[in-house]
Amino acid sequence: MPKRSRRPAEPDVNEMAARILAQAAGMPGEETAAAAPPVKNPAAVALGRLGGLKGGNARAKALSAKKRRDIARQGAETRWKKKKPNG
């Protein structure tokens, strides 16, 4: 997908003035709140990873050899159908 160059939206003068005043007064502004990364629940992260590690192998064991071949063939045909860009 081509990258699109856009002109950034013009900042609101009032927002800019409020940000400058907050910085001058030493008050925490939006920058500090937005810069903090979201905290993730470690238990949820572990469960999600566990499911991701099991998923493909469990599905492959549940499928018959013929069904796995059919799925692989369909994927290969789809990949080969795609047109290659010129150049």
TIVO-2410 file (N, C-alpha, C; in nm, 3 decimals):
# residues 87
REC num residu      c1      c2      c3 atome chaine
REC   1      M   0.084  -0.117   0.000     N      A
REC   1      M   0.000   0.000   0.000    CA      A
REC   1      M   0.089   0.123   0.000     C      A
REC   2      P   0.061   0.218  -0.088     N      A
REC   2      P   0.147   0.336  -0.095    CA      A
REC   2      P   0.130   0.424   0.027     C      A
REC   3      K   0.241   0.484   0.066     N      A
REC   3      K   0.235   0.578   0.177    CA      A
REC   3      K   0.180   0.710   0.126     C      A
REC   4      R   0.093   0.766   0.203     N      A
REC   4      R   0.033   0.892   0.161    CA      A
REC   4      R   0.092   1.004   0.245     C      A
REC   5      S   0.135   1.105   0.176     N      A
REC   5      S   0.189   1.218   0.251    CA      A
REC   5      S   0.074   1.316   0.276     C      A
REC   6      R   0.058   1.350   0.399     N      A
REC   6      R  -0.046   1.443   0.436    CA      A
REC   6      R   0.015   1.561   0.509     C      A
REC   7      R  -0.046   1.671   0.491     N      A
REC   7      R  -0.006   1.786   0.569    CA      A
REC   7      R  -0.069   1.772   0.706     C      A
REC   8      P   0.007   1.785   0.811     N      A
REC   8      P  -0.053   1.772   0.944    CA      A
REC   8      P  -0.157   1.881   0.965     C      A
REC   9      A  -0.261   1.847   1.040     N      A
REC   9      A  -0.366   1.943   1.068    CA      A
REC   9      A  -0.309   2.060   1.146     C      A
REC  10      E  -0.360   2.175   1.118     N      A
REC  10      E  -0.314   2.295   1.188    CA      A
REC  10      E  -0.351   2.283   1.335     C      A
REC  11      P  -0.257   2.304   1.426     N      A
REC  11      P  -0.290   2.294   1.568    CA      A
REC  11      P  -0.380   2.409   1.611     C      A
REC  12      D  -0.467   2.378   1.705     N      A
REC  12      D  -0.557   2.480   1.757    CA      A
REC  12      D  -0.475   2.578   1.842     C      A
REC  13      V  -0.495   2.707   1.819     N      A
REC  13      V  -0.418   2.810   1.888    CA      A
REC  13      V  -0.444   2.805   2.038     C      A
REC  14      N  -0.569   2.781   2.077     N      A
REC  14      N  -0.602   2.777   2.219    CA      A
REC  14      N  -0.536   2.658   2.288     C      A
REC  15      E  -0.536   2.543   2.222     N      A
REC  15      E  -0.470   2.425   2.280    CA      A
REC  15      E  -0.321   2.448   2.295     C      A
REC  16      M  -0.261   2.511   2.194     N      A
REC  16      M  -0.119   2.539   2.200    CA      A
REC  16      M  -0.087   2.635   2.315     C      A
REC  17      A  -0.170   2.737   2.332     N      A
REC  17      A  -0.148   2.834   2.440    CA      A
REC  17      A  -0.161   2.767   2.576     C      A
REC  18      A  -0.260   2.679   2.591     N      A
REC  18      A  -0.280   2.609   2.719    CA      A
REC  18      A  -0.162   2.518   2.749     C      A
REC  19      R  -0.109   2.452   2.646     N      A
REC  19      R   0.007   2.364   2.665    CA      A
REC  19      R   0.131   2.444   2.706     C      A
REC  20      I   0.150   2.559   2.645     N      A
REC  20      I   0.266   2.644   2.678    CA      A
REC  20      I   0.255   2.694   2.822     C      A
REC  21      L   0.136   2.738   2.861     N      A
REC  21      L   0.116   2.786   2.997    CA      A
REC  21      L   0.138   2.673   3.099     C      A
REC  22      A   0.090   2.554   3.068     N      A
REC  22      A   0.106   2.441   3.160    CA      A
REC  22      A   0.254   2.407   3.176     C      A
REC  23      Q   0.330   2.412   3.067     N      A
REC  23      Q   0.473   2.382   3.075    CA      A
REC  23      Q   0.545   2.491   3.154     C      A
REC  24      A   0.507   2.616   3.133     N      A
REC  24      A   0.573   2.726   3.203    CA      A
REC  24      A   0.544   2.722   3.352     C      A
REC  25      A   0.424   2.678   3.388     N      A
REC  25      A   0.386   2.672   3.530    CA      A
REC  25      A   0.437   2.545   3.596     C      A
REC  26      G   0.490   2.453   3.518     N      A
REC  26      G   0.541   2.328   3.573    CA      A
REC  26      G   0.432   2.226   3.603     C      A
REC  27      M   0.314   2.245   3.547     N      A
REC  27      M   0.205   2.151   3.567    CA      A
REC  27      M   0.215   2.040   3.463     C      A
REC  28      P   0.186   1.916   3.505     N      A
REC  28      P   0.192   1.808   3.406    CA      A
REC  28      P   0.083   1.826   3.302     C      A
REC  29      G   0.122   1.812   3.179     N      A
REC  29      G   0.027   1.830   3.069    CA      A
REC  29      G  -0.014   1.697   3.010     C      A
REC  30      E  -0.068   1.702   2.891     N      A
REC  30      E  -0.114   1.581   2.823    CA      A
REC  30      E   0.003   1.494   2.779     C      A
REC  31      E   0.119   1.555   2.758     N      A
REC  31      E   0.233   1.478   2.707    CA      A
REC  31      E   0.273   1.367   2.804     C      A
REC  32      T   0.273   1.397   2.934     N      A
REC  32      T   0.315   1.295   3.030    CA      A
REC  32      T   0.214   1.184   3.040     C      A
REC  33      A   0.085   1.216   3.030     N      A
REC  33      A  -0.019   1.113   3.038    CA      A
REC  33      A  -0.018   1.026   2.912     C      A
REC  34      A   0.005   1.086   2.797     N      A
REC  34      A   0.003   1.011   2.672    CA      A
REC  34      A   0.131   0.928   2.654     C      A
REC  35      A   0.240   0.969   2.716     N      A
REC  35      A   0.366   0.900   2.697    CA      A
REC  35      A   0.373   0.769   2.777     C      A
REC  36      A   0.294   0.755   2.881     N      A
REC  36      A   0.299   0.634   2.963    CA      A
REC  36      A   0.236   0.517   2.888     C      A
REC  37      P   0.308   0.404   2.874     N      A
REC  37      P   0.251   0.290   2.802    CA      A
REC  37      P   0.142   0.225   2.887     C      A
REC  38      P   0.043   0.163   2.823     N      A
REC  38      P  -0.063   0.099   2.899    CA      A
REC  38      P  -0.008  -0.022   2.975     C      A
REC  39      V  -0.060  -0.043   3.093     N      A
REC  39      V  -0.015  -0.155   3.176    CA      A
REC  39      V  -0.099  -0.277   3.142     C      A
REC  40      K  -0.034  -0.387   3.113     N      A
REC  40      K  -0.105  -0.510   3.077    CA      A
REC  40      K  -0.107  -0.605   3.195     C      A
REC  41      N  -0.214  -0.679   3.203     N      A
REC  41      N  -0.228  -0.779   3.308    CA      A
REC  41      N  -0.138  -0.899   3.272     C      A
REC  42      P  -0.037  -0.932   3.353     N      A
REC  42      P   0.055  -1.040   3.318    CA      A
REC  42      P  -0.016  -1.175   3.304     C      A
REC  43      A  -0.120  -1.198   3.382     N      A
REC  43      A  -0.192  -1.326   3.372    CA      A
REC  43      A  -0.262  -1.337   3.238     C      A
REC  44      A  -0.322  -1.227   3.192     N      A
REC  44      A  -0.390  -1.228   3.063    CA      A
REC  44      A  -0.290  -1.246   2.949     C      A
REC  45      V  -0.174  -1.183   2.961     N      A
REC  45      V  -0.071  -1.196   2.859    CA      A
REC  45      V  -0.025  -1.341   2.849     C      A
REC  46      A  -0.004  -1.406   2.964     N      A
REC  46      A   0.040  -1.545   2.965    CA      A
REC  46      A  -0.066  -1.637   2.904     C      A
REC  47      L  -0.192  -1.613   2.936     N      A
REC  47      L  -0.299  -1.696   2.879    CA      A
REC  47      L  -0.309  -1.679   2.728     C      A
REC  48      G  -0.297  -1.556   2.681     N      A
REC  48      G  -0.304  -1.531   2.538    CA      A
REC  48      G  -0.190  -1.597   2.465     C      A
REC  49      R  -0.072  -1.591   2.522     N      A
REC  49      R   0.045  -1.655   2.460    CA      A
REC  49      R   0.029  -1.805   2.460     C      A
REC  50      L  -0.023  -1.859   2.568     N      A
REC  50      L  -0.043  -2.003   2.579    CA      A
REC  50      L  -0.136  -2.053   2.469     C      A
REC  51      G  -0.246  -1.982   2.448     N      A
REC  51      G  -0.340  -2.019   2.343    CA      A
REC  51      G  -0.277  -2.008   2.206     C      A
REC  52      G  -0.196  -1.904   2.185     N      A
REC  52      G  -0.131  -1.886   2.056    CA      A
REC  52      G  -0.030  -1.995   2.025     C      A
REC  53      L   0.037  -2.045   2.128     N      A
REC  53      L   0.136  -2.150   2.108    CA      A
REC  53      L   0.068  -2.284   2.076     C      A
REC  54      K  -0.050  -2.305   2.131     N      A
REC  54      K  -0.120  -2.432   2.110    CA      A
REC  54      K  -0.197  -2.436   1.980     C      A
REC  55      G  -0.247  -2.321   1.936     N      A
REC  55      G  -0.347  -2.314   1.830    CA      A
REC  55      G  -0.318  -2.392   1.704     C      A
REC  56      G  -0.209  -2.363   1.636     N      A
REC  56      G  -0.181  -2.426   1.506    CA      A
REC  56      G  -0.159  -2.575   1.517     C      A
REC  57      N  -0.084  -2.618   1.618     N      A
REC  57      N  -0.059  -2.761   1.634    CA      A
REC  57      N  -0.186  -2.837   1.666     C      A
REC  58      A  -0.269  -2.780   1.753     N      A
REC  58      A  -0.394  -2.847   1.789    CA      A
REC  58      A  -0.486  -2.859   1.668     C      A
REC  59      R  -0.491  -2.756   1.587     N      A
REC  59      R  -0.576  -2.760   1.467    CA      A
REC  59      R  -0.524  -2.863   1.369     C      A
REC  60      A  -0.392  -2.868   1.352     N      A
REC  60      A  -0.335  -2.964   1.257    CA      A
REC  60      A  -0.362  -3.108   1.302     C      A
REC  61      K  -0.357  -3.134   1.433     N      A
REC  61      K  -0.384  -3.269   1.482    CA      A
REC  61      K  -0.530  -3.307   1.464     C      A
REC  62      A  -0.619  -3.208   1.473     N      A
REC  62      A  -0.762  -3.235   1.462    CA      A
REC  62      A  -0.804  -3.262   1.317     C      A
REC  63      L  -0.728  -3.212   1.220     N      A
REC  63      L  -0.764  -3.228   1.079    CA      A
REC  63      L  -0.707  -3.358   1.024     C      A
REC  64      S  -0.778  -3.413   0.927     N      A
REC  64      S  -0.726  -3.531   0.859    CA      A
REC  64      S  -0.618  -3.486   0.760     C      A
REC  65      A  -0.539  -3.581   0.713     N      A
REC  65      A  -0.432  -3.549   0.619    CA      A
REC  65      A  -0.490  -3.491   0.490     C      A
REC  66      K  -0.601  -3.546   0.444     N      A
REC  66      K  -0.663  -3.496   0.321    CA      A
REC  66      K  -0.711  -3.353   0.338     C      A
REC  67      K  -0.772  -3.323   0.451     N      A
REC  67      K  -0.822  -3.188   0.475    CA      A
REC  67      K  -0.706  -3.089   0.484     C      A
REC  68      R  -0.595  -3.128   0.550     N      A
REC  68      R  -0.477  -3.040   0.557    CA      A
REC  68      R  -0.422  -3.013   0.418     C      A
REC  69      R  -0.417  -3.117   0.332     N      A
REC  69      R  -0.369  -3.101   0.195    CA      A
REC  69      R  -0.458  -3.005   0.117     C      A
REC  70      D  -0.591  -3.019   0.135     N      A
REC  70      D  -0.685  -2.933   0.064    CA      A
REC  70      D  -0.666  -2.786   0.105     C      A
REC  71      I  -0.648  -2.764   0.235     N      A
REC  71      I  -0.627  -2.628   0.285    CA      A
REC  71      I  -0.497  -2.571   0.229     C      A
REC  72      A  -0.391  -2.651   0.229     N      A
REC  72      A  -0.262  -2.606   0.177    CA      A
REC  72      A  -0.271  -2.577   0.027     C      A
REC  73      R  -0.341  -2.660  -0.046     N      A
REC  73      R  -0.356  -2.640  -0.190    CA      A
REC  73      R  -0.433  -2.511  -0.218     C      A
REC  74      Q  -0.539  -2.488  -0.142     N      A
REC  74      Q  -0.618  -2.367  -0.160    CA      A
REC  74      Q  -0.534  -2.243  -0.132     C      A
REC  75      G  -0.451  -2.248  -0.028     N      A
REC  75      G  -0.364  -2.135   0.004    CA      A
REC  75      G  -0.263  -2.109  -0.106     C      A
REC  76      A  -0.205  -2.217  -0.160     N      A
REC  76      A  -0.105  -2.203  -0.267    CA      A
REC  76      A  -0.169  -2.145  -0.392     C      A
REC  77      E  -0.288  -2.192  -0.426     N      A
REC  77      E  -0.356  -2.140  -0.545    CA      A
REC  77      E  -0.388  -1.992  -0.529     C      A
REC  78      T  -0.430  -1.954  -0.410     N      A
REC  78      T  -0.461  -1.813  -0.384    CA      A
REC  78      T  -0.336  -1.727  -0.397     C      A
REC  79      R  -0.223  -1.777  -0.344     N      A
REC  79      R  -0.098  -1.700  -0.355    CA      A
REC  79      R  -0.055  -1.686  -0.501     C      A
REC  80      W  -0.069  -1.791  -0.579     N      A
REC  80      W  -0.024  -1.786  -0.717    CA      A
REC  80      W  -0.117  -1.703  -0.805     C      A
REC  81      K  -0.243  -1.686  -0.763     N      A
REC  81      K  -0.338  -1.607  -0.842    CA      A
REC  81      K  -0.307  -1.458  -0.835     C      A
REC  82      K  -0.246  -1.414  -0.726     N      A
REC  82      K  -0.222  -1.272  -0.707    CA      A
REC  82      K  -0.134  -1.218  -0.819     C      A
REC  83      K  -0.172  -1.101  -0.871     N      A
REC  83      K  -0.092  -1.040  -0.976    CA      A
REC  83      K   0.030  -0.975  -0.917     C      A
REC  84      K   0.140  -0.987  -0.985     N      A
REC  84      K   0.263  -0.925  -0.938    CA      A
REC  84      K   0.269  -0.782  -0.994     C      A
REC  85      P   0.319  -0.688  -0.915     N      A
REC  85      P   0.329  -0.550  -0.965    CA      A
REC  85      P   0.431  -0.540  -1.077     C      A
REC  86      N   0.402  -0.452  -1.171     N      A
REC  86      N   0.495  -0.433  -1.283    CA      A
REC  86      N   0.616  -0.354  -1.240     C      A
REC  87      G   0.731  -0.404  -1.279     N      A
REC  87      G   0.848  -0.324  -1.254    CA      A
REC  87      G   0.940  -0.380  -1.159     C      A
***
